[in-house]
Amino acid sequence: MTTILFVEDEAPIRDMVRFALSRAGMDMLEAGSVREAQDVLRVRRPDLVLLDWMLPECSGIALLRYIRQNEALSDIPVILLTALAQETQRVQGLEAGADDYVVKPFSPPELIARIRAVLRRVAGRDMDGRLRVGELVLDPATRQVVCKGSPVPLGPTEFRLLHFLLQNPNRVYSRGQLLDRVWGDDVAREERTVDVSVRRLRKALAPFGLDGCIETVRGAGYRLVSGGA
């Protein structure tokens, strides 16, 4: 399920957006300040951050810059959601690294449409939220993977690994980073666990000629090469 981190200090707005996201099949994490958002980001990686500009103690722009300057978070798409509507403010937000800008008051259907558009743009999602690289398609809602119309049999761990890599194509992740993002606290911290799952994933993709899309980067880790599918 797509997970959105919404950083907003007004609880009624958080409640409204949570309802809209839930109806759209998305999950919501929430934070009322920059500090709370940073605490969430240390333990969870959302698919997208929806960020209010005017927050207590520290502005949303500061959090946006924090995300863009943090190697582990820099590729997370961010949509600014704010009452600041002047052109100069829009430009400032976009130049700071926002992927889109939504002005309050806003329409929940439009907000959902913009979230979906940004996710499709940055992660190769189609209109139904499926992740696609070439003829390989992963549907998070049904937890199914197909290639050229045929199912790709994957265990739960290999599904999560492929899901994460499809969300972040062409980016190299170390074994430690993959343990954090895919396994979390569910397994003993052994990097060889990653190697075993990568081998299993490649074996499952091999009949479709896609085992080469999971590339080993010597001394660095693994990446999914979007041109390899």
C-alpha distance (Angstrom), angle and dihedral (degrees) to the residues before:
residue distance angle dihedral
M1 . . .
T2 3.80 . .
T3 3.81 110.5 .
I4 3.80 122.3 -151.8
L5 3.81 124.0 -167.5
F6 3.81 107.8 -148.3
V7 3.81 114.3 -163.2
E8 3.81 107.8 -165.0
D9 3.81 131.4 134.5
E10 3.83 96.4 -150.4
A11 3.81 111.2 84.4
P12 3.85 96.6 -157.3
I13 3.80 90.6 57.2
R14 3.81 90.6 48.1
D15 3.81 89.6 51.2
M16 3.80 92.3 50.0
V17 3.79 93.4 48.9
R18 3.81 91.9 45.0
F19 3.81 89.3 55.9
A20 3.81 92.2 48.1
L21 3.80 92.3 47.9
S22 3.79 91.7 47.3
R23 3.81 91.3 53.2
A24 3.80 88.0 50.8
G25 3.81 91.3 53.0
M26 3.81 95.6 -105.7
D27 3.79 131.3 128.2
M28 3.81 122.9 -134.2
L29 3.78 132.4 -145.1
E30 3.79 114.6 -169.8
A31 3.77 141.0 -153.7
G32 3.79 131.5 175.9
S33 3.78 97.9 -156.3
V34 3.79 143.0 19.7
R35 3.80 90.9 -99.6
E36 3.81 92.3 52.5
A37 3.81 90.2 47.5
Q38 3.80 91.5 52.1
D39 3.81 89.3 51.2
V40 3.82 89.9 53.1
L41 3.80 92.6 47.2
R42 3.80 91.0 54.0
V43 3.80 91.0 64.0
R44 3.82 105.6 22.5
R45 3.77 133.0 42.4
P46 3.81 111.5 -151.2
D47 3.78 123.6 -157.4
L48 3.80 89.9 -126.1
V49 3.81 139.2 2.8
L50 3.80 119.0 -135.0
L51 3.78 104.3 -161.1
D52 3.79 134.4 -167.8
W53 3.80 112.9 -145.8
M54 3.81 98.6 -148.1
L55 3.80 107.7 60.1
P56 3.83 131.1 154.9
E57 3.82 118.0 -90.5
C58 3.81 95.2 -3.7
S59 3.82 132.5 31.4
G60 3.75 126.6 -114.3
I61 3.80 89.1 -118.0
A62 3.81 88.2 65.0
L63 3.80 89.7 55.0
L64 3.80 90.7 46.6
R65 3.80 90.0 54.5
Y66 3.81 90.3 46.2
I67 3.82 89.7 54.9
R68 3.79 94.2 46.8
Q69 3.81 92.8 48.0
N70 3.82 94.4 47.5
E71 3.81 110.6 89.5
A72 3.80 93.2 -150.2
L73 3.82 93.6 50.3
S74 3.78 105.9 28.1
D75 3.81 96.3 102.1
I76 3.83 95.6 54.1
P77 3.82 108.6 112.9
V78 3.81 115.8 -121.1
I79 3.80 129.2 -158.5
L80 3.80 117.3 -166.2
L81 3.81 113.4 -139.8
T82 3.80 110.7 -169.5
A83 3.80 148.7 136.8
L84 3.81 89.9 -125.2
A85 3.79 101.2 105.0
Q86 3.80 107.0 163.8
E87 3.79 117.5 121.0
T88 3.80 92.5 -121.0
Q89 3.82 89.9 54.9
R90 3.80 92.1 48.7
V91 3.79 89.6 51.2
Q92 3.82 91.2 47.8
G93 3.79 91.5 51.9
L94 3.79 94.2 47.7
E95 3.80 92.6 45.4
A96 3.82 89.3 51.5
G97 3.80 88.0 60.2
A98 3.81 107.9 -87.7
D99 3.80 115.5 150.2
D100 3.81 93.6 -151.5
Y101 3.79 140.9 -2.3
V102 3.82 126.2 -137.5
V103 3.80 120.3 -172.0
K104 3.82 124.0 -142.7
P105 2.96 130.0 -90.8
F106 3.78 90.1 51.2
S107 3.76 139.2 173.6
P108 3.84 113.1 -114.7
P109 3.83 92.3 -141.6
E110 3.81 90.4 52.5
L111 3.81 90.6 47.4
I112 3.81 91.1 52.7
A113 3.81 90.2 47.6
R114 3.80 91.2 51.8
I115 3.82 91.9 48.1
R116 3.79 90.6 51.4
A117 3.81 91.6 46.6
V118 3.81 92.5 52.2
L119 3.81 92.3 46.3
R120 3.81 91.0 50.2
R121 3.78 90.5 48.8
V122 3.79 97.1 49.8
A123 3.80 101.4 33.3
G124 3.77 107.4 28.6
R125 3.81 94.7 -109.5
D126 3.77 121.0 161.9
M127 3.81 126.4 -138.3
D128 3.82 91.7 -80.3
G129 3.81 94.5 51.6
R130 3.80 95.2 -103.1
L131 3.79 118.4 146.0
R132 3.77 113.9 -126.8
V133 3.78 135.7 -174.4
G134 3.78 112.2 172.1
E135 3.81 107.3 -49.6
L136 3.81 93.4 -21.4
V137 3.81 111.4 102.7
L138 3.81 128.1 -176.9
D139 3.80 119.3 -168.8
P140 3.84 110.8 -160.1
A141 3.81 91.9 -168.1
T142 3.80 95.8 58.1
R143 3.82 95.4 24.8
Q144 3.79 89.7 -130.2
V145 3.79 129.5 138.1
V146 3.79 122.1 -160.6
C147 3.78 134.6 176.7
K148 3.79 123.1 -166.2
G149 3.79 87.4 -11.7
S150 3.82 95.2 -55.0
P151 3.82 124.0 110.0
V152 3.80 118.4 -108.9
P153 3.84 108.0 -143.9
L154 3.81 110.4 -135.9
G155 3.78 134.6 167.8
P156 3.84 118.3 -126.9
T157 3.81 94.2 -97.0
E158 3.79 94.5 47.2
F159 3.81 89.4 48.0
R160 3.83 90.8 53.8
L161 3.79 90.9 46.4
L162 3.81 93.3 50.4
H163 3.82 90.4 44.3
F164 3.80 91.3 54.5
L165 3.81 94.2 45.3
L166 3.81 92.0 48.3
Q167 3.78 88.9 52.5
N168 3.80 89.6 53.8
P169 3.81 107.5 34.3
N170 3.82 121.3 -176.3
R171 3.80 93.2 10.1
V172 3.80 119.1 120.0
Y173 3.81 117.7 -129.0
S174 3.77 125.0 -170.8
R175 3.79 120.1 -131.4
G176 3.80 89.3 -106.4
Q177 3.80 92.1 52.7
L178 3.80 91.1 49.2
L179 3.81 90.3 50.3
D180 3.81 88.7 53.8
R181 3.81 96.4 45.0
V182 3.82 102.3 36.5
W183 3.80 106.2 25.3
G184 3.81 101.2 26.0
D185 3.80 110.7 174.0
D186 3.80 93.9 -25.1
V187 3.80 97.3 97.2
A188 3.78 142.6 35.5
R189 3.79 110.9 -88.0
E190 3.79 100.1 -102.8
E191 3.79 117.3 140.0
R192 3.80 92.2 -154.4
T193 3.83 85.9 69.3
V194 3.80 86.9 70.9
D195 3.81 92.5 50.4
V196 3.80 91.3 52.3
S197 3.82 92.6 51.4
V198 3.80 92.3 46.0
R199 3.81 89.7 53.8
R200 3.80 90.5 49.8
L201 3.78 91.7 48.1
R202 3.79 92.1 49.6
K203 3.81 90.5 48.8
A204 3.81 90.5 53.1
L205 3.81 91.5 49.1
A206 3.82 95.3 43.5
P207 3.86 96.7 84.8
F208 3.80 87.3 59.8
G209 3.79 93.7 47.2
L210 3.79 91.8 -112.2
D211 3.79 102.9 111.8
G212 3.80 88.6 101.9
C213 3.81 92.8 61.9
I214 3.83 89.4 76.6
E215 3.76 99.5 71.7
T216 3.80 128.5 -165.5
V217 3.79 112.5 -138.0
R218 3.79 106.9 -156.6
G219 3.80 112.5 -117.6
A220 3.82 92.3 -0.1
G221 3.80 114.2 61.5
Y222 3.80 136.6 -112.9
R223 3.77 139.1 -37.6
L224 3.78 138.8 -179.7
V225 3.79 109.7 -122.6
S226 3.79 107.3 -145.8
G227 3.79 92.1 -157.1
G228 3.78 90.2 56.9
A229 3.78 97.8 70.8
